[in-house]
Amino acid sequence: MKKLMAVTAVAVALAFTAGGAFASSCPKVIKEGRDAAAKMKMDDPKVKAAVAKLDEAQKLHDGGKHADSLKLANEAAADLGVKK
């Protein structure tokens, strides 16, 4: 029984820690994407599409959907040529 409780406690702690990691990563990736877009021609359809993805990623982040936000922000950053 003690072993089960210990495993459960570790699993819960990891779940909360992972959410926090996503939450702090979203703004960083979104900013990197916006900085890259600012150096490009804003009338380029590729840049417009990437900026729209970044806007949506920000909305997802603000809504607490950090995994989805991070995924979309990474897609936008890749579209803009941001290297990791």
Buried (B, 14 or more C-beta within 10 A) or exposed (E): EEEEEEEEEEEEEEEEEEEEEBBEBBBEBBEBBBEBBEEBEEEEEEBEEBBEBBBBBBEBBEEEBBBBBBBBBBBBBEBBEBEE
